[in-house]
Amino acid sequence: MRKLSKIMHLYAALGCAGVPSCVLASGFALIEQNASGLGNAYAGQAAVAEDASTVFFNPAGMTKLSGRQILVAGHIIVPSAKFNDTGSSAAGGGFALGANGVDGGSAALVPSLYATWAIDSKWSVGVGITVPFGLKTDYDADWIGRFHALKSEIKTLNVNPSIAFKINDALSIGAGINFQHIEAEITKAVNYTAVGAALGVPLGTAGSNKIDGKDNAWGFNLGVLINPAPNTNIGLTYRSAMAYKLSGAANYFGRPTALNTAISGGFGTAVAAAAFDQVGDGPITADLKLPASFSAALKHQINPTWDVLADATWTQWSSLKTLDIVRSNGALIESTPFEWRNTWRVGFGFNYRPNDAWTVRTGVAYDQTPTSNTYRIPRLPDESRTWLAIGGQYKVSKVGAIDFGYAHLFVNDPAVALTGLPTISAAAAAGRGNLVGNYRNSLDIVSIQYRHTF
């Protein structure tokens, strides 16, 4: 088990490093789980059932696969999230406003790995190793919003063994168990002048902090694949919520001597306790519930040359109301109100087969954001987006195929208006200043995969 944990940690580090918030299908859910679906903007994926990635999108689809199959996919994601100030104010305590026009995005590589095995004409099994949630924004140390956010990163790794049963030619069912590991880290600049003014901390004294945590959780996914006609697939799939209680530590850097003395008790018990609760090092916990989702999808073969695909996915982001980071003594370090709403994603796509070796794909999708102008934060400058995608497949042999795709996401310009949020006190709000402005976001995704049947 310890060896498995180390392997998962390495895979998560490789799979999520650099994943930015504007990559995501919704909130910080990642839909980039294969390359074969990217060309269709992931329209109809719960009904496609053409390769081993159906383990993630609809486990019932494994009954459509013969023999054994291995699939390896990788996604290069290139985002941009540039902030433009329209009325921010400097943090109290003698600080300059900071740099404008800072880009919080960075390129990322996200992998996926699947294997399936048709045991007989009825039963199939498989496993997927994926990155279903991810987030990273990383700003320059001198940017305007540094007292609100610098680095924000969430990394997950999901291991998903699955089984499927073909009831008859018209109906298959499937189910999977999900073991998911999460790691999270957030940093920001810390205004020690605001915290330690009563202790004589000089104006313009600042440092930084890092709060991190990790946990494991269990969940499940269910799928149904219906074939009402020989050329028509209807897929229905559900993925459960994942509930975490992250545990980790808060660490503060560049803390002035006066605060160190107060925390050690030199200024009296009450002052020491107050200083520790605001900027002291120590263990923390945080409850986080990642959402359940439900998808309904259609794939219809119009003729031997053309397919049409469509789907709608509902994600229960209302499970994320507030993120509270709490010390072991019960003190609240930070409370971030999300107040997210449930979202819908809809997609529509076509496949065109000019010959037996080639398939050409295209698709569009619209993806709602779960947040709003009132609660949007620079750690996650999310907005609704429209996908335009193209892609294809080339069969290199009877047993091997390469899939590839490209998508550009047109992201609505998100606005941020933080006048103290996230915060737990008026003093903390004054110490961060107001962050008011908007982002100009864009995103490009390139994916490739190889599948081998044997």
C-alpha positions as CSV (number, residue, x, y, z in Angstrom):
1,M,0.0,0.0,0.0
2,R,2.9,2.4,0.8
3,K,4.4,1.6,-2.6
4,L,1.1,2.3,-4.3
5,S,0.8,5.6,-2.5
6,K,4.3,6.6,-3.8
7,I,3.4,5.7,-7.3
8,M,0.1,7.7,-7.1
9,H,2.0,10.7,-5.7
10,L,4.4,10.7,-8.6
11,Y,1.6,10.2,-11.2
12,A,-0.4,13.1,-9.7
13,A,2.7,15.3,-9.7
14,L,3.3,14.6,-13.4
15,G,-0.4,14.7,-14.3
16,C,-1.4,18.0,-12.7
17,A,1.6,20.1,-12.6
18,G,0.7,23.4,-14.2
19,V,-3.0,22.7,-14.7
20,P,-4.7,26.2,-14.6
21,S,-8.2,27.1,-13.6
22,C,-9.2,28.2,-17.1
23,V,-8.4,24.7,-18.4
24,L,-11.3,23.1,-16.7
25,A,-14.6,21.7,-18.0
26,S,-16.4,23.4,-15.1
27,G,-15.0,24.8,-11.9
28,F,-11.9,22.6,-11.6
29,A,-13.2,19.4,-13.1
30,L,-11.1,18.0,-16.0
31,I,-12.9,16.5,-19.0
32,E,-9.7,15.9,-20.8
33,Q,-9.6,12.2,-20.3
34,N,-8.9,11.0,-23.8
35,A,-7.7,12.4,-27.2
36,S,-10.3,10.6,-29.2
37,G,-13.1,12.8,-27.8
38,L,-11.3,16.1,-28.0
39,G,-12.0,16.5,-31.7
40,N,-15.7,16.3,-30.9
41,A,-15.3,18.8,-28.0
42,Y,-16.2,15.7,-25.9
43,A,-19.7,15.6,-27.3
44,G,-21.4,12.2,-26.8
45,Q,-18.6,10.5,-24.9
46,A,-20.9,8.5,-22.6
47,A,-22.4,6.9,-25.8
48,V,-19.3,6.4,-28.0
49,A,-17.8,3.3,-26.5
50,E,-15.1,3.0,-29.2
51,D,-12.0,2.6,-27.0
52,A,-10.8,1.9,-23.4
53,S,-11.4,5.4,-22.2
54,T,-15.1,4.4,-21.9
55,V,-14.0,3.2,-18.4
56,F,-14.1,6.9,-17.4
57,F,-17.0,8.1,-19.5
58,N,-19.3,5.1,-19.3
59,P,-18.1,1.7,-17.9
60,A,-21.1,0.0,-19.6
61,G,-19.4,0.8,-23.0
62,M,-16.7,-1.9,-22.3
63,T,-19.1,-4.5,-23.6
64,K,-18.6,-3.0,-27.1
65,L,-14.9,-3.7,-27.0
66,S,-13.4,-7.0,-28.1
67,G,-10.3,-8.7,-26.8
68,R,-7.9,-6.7,-24.6
69,Q,-7.0,-3.0,-25.1
70,I,-4.5,-0.6,-23.7
71,L,-4.8,3.2,-24.2
72,V,-2.3,5.9,-23.4
73,A,-3.2,9.6,-23.8
74,G,-1.6,12.9,-23.2
75,H,-2.9,16.5,-23.3
76,I,-0.9,19.7,-23.7
77,I,-2.8,22.6,-22.3
78,V,-1.7,26.2,-23.0
79,P,-3.8,28.8,-21.1
80,S,-3.6,32.5,-20.6
81,A,-5.3,34.4,-17.7
82,K,-4.2,38.1,-17.8
83,F,-5.5,40.4,-15.1
84,N,-6.3,44.0,-15.9
85,D,-6.8,46.4,-12.9
86,T,-9.9,48.7,-13.0
87,G,-10.0,50.1,-9.5
88,S,-7.9,48.1,-7.0
89,S,-6.5,49.7,-3.8
90,A,-3.2,49.0,-2.1
91,A,-3.0,47.0,1.0
92,G,-2.9,49.0,4.2
93,G,0.5,49.5,5.9
94,G,2.6,51.4,3.4
95,F,2.5,49.1,0.4
96,A,2.6,50.0,-3.3
97,L,-0.3,48.8,-5.4
98,G,1.7,46.3,-7.4
99,A,2.1,45.1,-11.0
100,N,-0.8,45.0,-13.5
101,G,-1.3,42.8,-16.6
102,V,0.0,39.7,-14.8
103,D,-0.7,36.3,-16.4
104,G,-1.6,33.5,-13.9
105,G,-1.7,30.7,-16.5
106,S,1.1,28.2,-17.3
107,A,1.4,25.3,-19.8
108,A,0.5,21.8,-18.5
109,L,0.7,18.1,-19.4
110,V,-2.2,15.9,-18.3
111,P,-1.9,12.1,-18.9
112,S,-4.5,9.2,-18.9
113,L,-4.0,5.5,-18.9
114,Y,-6.6,2.7,-19.5
115,A,-6.8,-1.1,-19.9
116,T,-9.8,-3.2,-20.7
117,W,-10.4,-7.0,-21.2
118,A,-13.5,-8.7,-22.7
119,I,-13.7,-11.9,-20.5
120,D,-16.4,-13.4,-22.7
121,S,-19.4,-12.3,-24.7
122,K,-21.2,-10.9,-21.6
123,W,-18.6,-9.7,-19.1
124,S,-15.8,-7.1,-19.4
125,V,-13.5,-5.5,-16.9
126,G,-11.1,-2.6,-17.0
127,V,-9.2,0.1,-15.1
128,G,-8.5,3.7,-15.7
129,I,-5.8,6.0,-14.1
130,T,-6.9,9.6,-14.6
131,V,-6.7,13.1,-13.3
132,P,-10.4,14.1,-12.9
133,F,-9.8,17.4,-11.0
134,G,-7.0,19.9,-11.2
135,L,-6.2,23.5,-10.7
136,K,-3.2,25.7,-10.8
137,T,-2.8,29.5,-11.0
138,D,0.6,31.1,-10.3
139,Y,1.1,34.9,-10.2
140,D,4.2,37.0,-10.0
141,A,5.3,37.9,-6.5
142,D,4.7,41.6,-7.0
143,W,1.3,41.5,-8.7
144,I,-1.6,43.7,-7.5
145,G,-3.5,40.8,-5.9
146,R,-0.5,39.2,-4.1
147,F,-2.1,39.6,-0.6
148,H,-5.1,37.6,-2.0
149,A,-3.3,34.9,-3.9
150,L,0.0,33.9,-5.3
151,K,0.0,30.1,-6.1
152,S,-3.0,27.9,-6.0
153,E,-2.8,24.2,-6.8
154,I,-5.0,21.1,-6.6
155,K,-3.7,17.8,-7.8
156,T,-5.8,14.6,-7.9
157,L,-5.2,11.0,-9.0
158,N,-8.1,8.6,-9.6
159,V,-7.8,4.8,-9.9
160,N,-11.0,3.4,-11.3
161,P,-11.4,-0.4,-11.6
162,S,-14.6,-1.2,-13.4
163,I,-16.9,-4.1,-14.6
164,A,-19.6,-4.3,-17.2
165,F,-22.3,-6.8,-18.1
166,K,-24.2,-7.2,-21.4
167,I,-27.8,-8.0,-20.6
168,N,-28.8,-8.3,-24.2
169,D,-28.0,-6.7,-27.6
170,A,-30.0,-3.6,-26.6
171,L,-28.7,-3.0,-23.0
172,S,-25.5,-3.1,-21.1
173,I,-24.7,-1.9,-17.6
174,G,-21.4,-1.0,-15.8
175,A,-20.0,0.1,-12.5
176,G,-16.7,1.2,-11.1
177,I,-15.0,2.0,-7.8
178,N,-12.9,5.2,-7.5
179,F,-10.0,5.6,-5.2
180,Q,-8.9,9.2,-5.4
181,H,-5.9,11.0,-3.8
182,I,-5.8,14.8,-3.5
183,E,-3.1,17.3,-2.7
184,A,-3.7,21.0,-2.4
185,E,-1.4,24.0,-1.8
186,I,-2.1,27.7,-1.6
187,T,0.2,30.6,-1.0
188,K,-0.1,34.4,-0.8
189,A,1.8,37.4,0.4
190,V,1.3,38.2,4.1
191,N,0.9,41.8,5.4
192,Y,2.7,41.6,8.7
193,T,2.2,45.4,9.3
194,A,-1.5,44.8,9.5
195,V,-1.2,41.8,11.8
196,G,1.5,43.3,14.1
197,A,0.8,47.0,14.1
198,A,0.1,47.0,17.9
199,L,3.5,45.3,18.4
200,G,5.4,48.0,16.5
201,V,6.0,46.1,13.3
202,P,7.3,48.7,10.8
203,L,5.3,49.9,7.8
204,G,5.8,47.9,4.6
205,T,6.8,44.6,6.4
206,A,5.6,41.6,4.4
207,G,6.3,37.9,4.0
208,S,4.5,35.0,2.6
209,N,2.7,31.8,3.7
210,K,2.0,28.3,2.4
211,I,-0.9,26.2,3.4
212,D,-1.0,22.6,2.2
213,G,-3.0,19.5,2.8
214,K,-3.9,16.0,1.4
215,D,-6.3,13.2,1.8
216,N,-7.8,10.1,0.1
217,A,-11.5,9.4,-0.7
218,W,-13.6,6.6,-2.1
219,G,-16.5,7.0,-4.7
220,F,-18.2,5.1,-7.5
221,N,-19.5,5.6,-11.0
222,L,-22.4,3.8,-12.8
223,G,-23.3,3.6,-16.5
224,V,-26.0,2.3,-18.8
225,L,-25.6,1.9,-22.6
226,I,-28.8,1.5,-24.6
227,N,-29.0,0.4,-28.2
228,P,-32.6,1.2,-29.4
229,A,-31.5,0.6,-33.0
230,P,-28.5,-1.0,-34.6
231,N,-26.9,2.4,-35.4
232,T,-27.8,4.3,-32.3
233,N,-26.2,4.4,-28.8
234,I,-27.6,6.2,-25.8
235,G,-25.4,6.5,-22.8
236,L,-26.3,7.4,-19.2
237,T,-23.6,7.8,-16.6
238,Y,-23.3,9.0,-13.0
239,R,-20.1,9.8,-11.0
240,S,-20.5,10.2,-7.2
241,A,-19.2,13.1,-5.1
242,M,-15.9,12.7,-3.3
243,A,-15.7,14.0,0.3
244,Y,-12.3,15.0,1.7
245,K,-11.0,16.2,5.0
246,L,-7.6,17.5,4.1
247,S,-4.9,17.6,6.7
248,G,-1.6,19.5,6.5
249,A,0.2,22.5,7.8
250,A,0.3,26.3,7.6
251,N,3.7,27.9,7.4
252,Y,4.7,31.6,7.4
253,F,7.9,33.0,6.0
254,G,9.7,36.3,6.7
255,R,7.9,36.8,10.0
256,P,9.3,39.8,11.9
257,T,10.9,39.5,15.3
258,A,8.1,41.2,17.2
259,L,5.6,38.6,15.9
260,N,7.9,35.7,16.6
261,T,8.3,37.0,20.2
262,A,4.5,37.4,20.6
263,I,3.9,33.9,19.3
264,S,6.4,32.4,21.7
265,G,4.5,34.1,24.6
266,G,6.8,37.1,25.2
267,F,4.0,39.7,24.9
268,G,1.4,37.9,27.1
269,T,-0.9,34.9,26.6
270,A,-3.7,36.8,24.9
271,V,-1.5,38.6,22.4
272,A,0.5,35.4,21.8
273,A,-2.7,33.4,21.0
274,A,-4.0,36.1,18.7
275,A,-0.7,36.4,16.8
276,F,-0.4,32.6,16.5
277,D,-4.0,32.2,15.2
278,Q,-3.2,34.8,12.4
279,V,0.4,34.0,11.4
280,G,1.6,31.0,13.4
281,D,3.0,27.7,12.0
282,G,1.0,24.6,12.8
283,P,-1.3,21.8,11.6
284,I,-4.6,22.6,9.7
285,T,-7.6,20.8,8.4
286,A,-10.1,21.7,5.7
287,D,-13.3,20.0,4.4
288,L,-13.7,19.8,0.7
289,K,-16.5,18.0,-1.3
290,L,-15.9,17.5,-5.0
291,P,-19.1,17.3,-7.0
292,A,-21.2,14.5,-8.4
293,S,-22.1,14.6,-12.1
294,F,-24.6,13.0,-14.5
295,S,-24.3,12.7,-18.3
296,A,-26.8,11.8,-21.0
297,A,-25.3,11.2,-24.4
298,L,-26.2,10.1,-28.0
299,K,-24.3,8.7,-30.9
300,H,-26.1,8.0,-34.1
301,Q,-24.5,6.6,-37.3
302,I,-26.4,8.4,-40.1
303,N,-24.7,6.2,-42.8
304,P,-21.4,4.4,-43.1
305,T,-19.6,7.7,-43.6
306,W,-21.2,10.1,-41.0
307,D,-21.9,10.0,-37.3
308,V,-23.6,12.6,-35.2
309,L,-23.0,13.0,-31.4
310,A,-24.6,15.1,-28.7
311,D,-24.6,15.2,-24.9
312,A,-25.5,17.1,-21.8
313,T,-23.7,16.9,-18.4
314,W,-24.9,18.2,-15.1
315,T,-22.3,18.9,-12.3
316,Q,-23.4,19.4,-8.7
317,W,-21.0,22.3,-7.9
318,S,-23.5,23.5,-5.2
319,S,-21.7,21.1,-2.9
320,L,-18.9,23.7,-2.7
321,K,-20.3,26.5,-0.5
322,T,-17.4,27.7,1.7
323,L,-13.9,26.5,2.2
324,D,-12.8,26.9,5.8
325,I,-9.2,26.3,6.8
326,V,-9.0,25.5,10.6
327,R,-6.2,25.1,13.0
328,S,-6.0,22.2,15.4
329,N,-7.1,24.6,18.3
330,G,-10.3,25.4,16.4
331,A,-9.1,28.9,15.2
332,L,-10.2,29.8,11.7
333,I,-7.3,30.9,9.5
334,E,-9.3,31.7,6.4
335,S,-12.8,31.3,5.1
336,T,-13.4,31.5,1.4
337,P,-17.1,31.8,0.4
338,F,-17.6,30.0,-3.0
339,E,-21.5,29.8,-3.1
340,W,-21.2,27.9,-6.3
341,R,-24.2,26.8,-8.4
342,N,-24.9,23.6,-10.4
343,T,-23.8,23.8,-14.0
344,W,-24.6,22.3,-17.4
345,R,-22.3,21.5,-20.2
346,V,-23.8,20.7,-23.7
347,G,-21.9,19.4,-26.8
348,F,-22.6,18.6,-30.4
349,G,-20.2,16.9,-32.9
350,F,-19.7,15.0,-36.2
351,N,-17.5,12.2,-37.4
352,Y,-16.6,11.7,-41.0
353,R,-14.9,8.6,-42.4
354,P,-13.5,9.1,-45.9
355,N,-12.0,5.6,-45.9
356,D,-11.3,2.7,-43.6
357,A,-8.1,4.2,-42.3
358,W,-9.2,7.7,-41.5
359,T,-11.8,9.4,-39.3
360,V,-12.2,13.2,-39.2
361,R,-13.9,14.8,-36.2
362,T,-15.3,18.2,-35.3
363,G,-17.4,19.5,-32.4
364,V,-18.7,22.5,-30.4
365,A,-19.6,22.8,-26.7
366,Y,-20.8,25.3,-24.2
367,D,-19.7,25.1,-20.6
368,Q,-21.2,27.1,-17.8
369,T,-19.2,28.5,-14.9
370,P,-20.3,27.6,-11.4
371,T,-19.2,31.0,-9.9
372,S,-20.4,34.6,-10.2
373,N,-19.0,38.1,-10.2
374,T,-19.8,38.4,-6.5
375,Y,-17.7,35.4,-5.4
376,R,-15.1,35.0,-8.1
377,I,-11.6,34.9,-6.7
378,P,-8.1,35.2,-8.4
379,R,-7.3,31.7,-7.3
380,L,-9.9,30.5,-9.7
381,P,-10.9,33.2,-12.3
382,D,-13.4,30.9,-13.9
383,E,-16.0,31.9,-16.5
384,S,-18.3,30.2,-19.0
385,R,-16.6,29.2,-22.2
386,T,-17.3,27.9,-25.8
387,W,-15.3,25.1,-27.3
388,L,-14.5,24.7,-31.0
389,A,-12.6,21.5,-31.8
390,I,-11.2,19.4,-34.6
391,G,-9.4,16.1,-34.6
392,G,-9.1,12.7,-36.2
393,Q,-8.0,9.1,-36.1
394,Y,-5.5,7.1,-38.2
395,K,-5.5,3.3,-38.0
396,V,-1.9,2.4,-38.3
397,S,-2.7,-1.3,-38.3
398,K,-5.5,-3.8,-37.6
399,V,-4.7,-3.6,-33.9
400,G,-3.3,0.0,-33.5
401,A,-4.8,3.5,-33.9
402,I,-3.6,7.0,-33.2
403,D,-6.1,9.7,-32.2
404,F,-5.4,13.4,-32.1
405,G,-7.3,16.6,-31.5
406,Y,-7.1,20.3,-31.0
407,A,-9.5,22.7,-29.3
408,H,-9.7,26.4,-28.7
409,L,-11.8,27.7,-25.9
410,F,-13.3,31.1,-26.1
411,V,-13.7,32.2,-22.5
412,N,-15.9,35.0,-21.4
413,D,-14.0,37.8,-19.7
414,P,-14.4,37.2,-15.9
415,A,-14.6,40.1,-13.5
416,V,-13.2,40.1,-9.9
417,A,-14.4,42.5,-7.3
418,L,-12.8,41.6,-3.9
419,T,-13.3,44.1,-1.2
420,G,-11.9,42.0,1.6
421,L,-13.0,38.5,0.4
422,P,-11.8,35.9,1.3
423,T,-11.4,37.1,4.9
424,I,-12.4,36.5,8.5
425,S,-12.0,40.0,9.9
426,A,-12.0,43.7,9.0
427,A,-8.3,43.8,9.9
428,A,-7.5,41.0,7.5
429,A,-9.5,42.8,4.8
430,A,-7.5,46.0,5.3
431,G,-4.3,44.1,5.2
432,R,-5.1,42.7,1.7
433,G,-6.5,45.7,-0.1
434,N,-9.3,45.7,-2.7
435,L,-8.8,43.7,-5.9
436,V,-11.0,45.0,-8.7
437,G,-10.5,44.2,-12.3
438,N,-11.2,41.7,-15.1
439,Y,-9.4,38.9,-16.8
440,R,-8.8,38.2,-20.4
441,N,-8.7,34.4,-20.7
442,S,-8.0,32.0,-23.6
443,L,-7.1,28.4,-23.9
444,D,-5.7,25.9,-26.4
445,I,-5.6,22.1,-26.0
446,V,-3.7,19.6,-28.1
447,S,-4.2,15.9,-27.4
448,I,-2.8,12.6,-28.7
449,Q,-3.4,9.0,-27.8
450,Y,-2.4,5.5,-28.9
451,R,-4.6,2.5,-28.4
452,H,-3.6,-1.1,-29.0
453,T,-5.9,-4.1,-29.2
454,F,-4.6,-7.7,-28.7
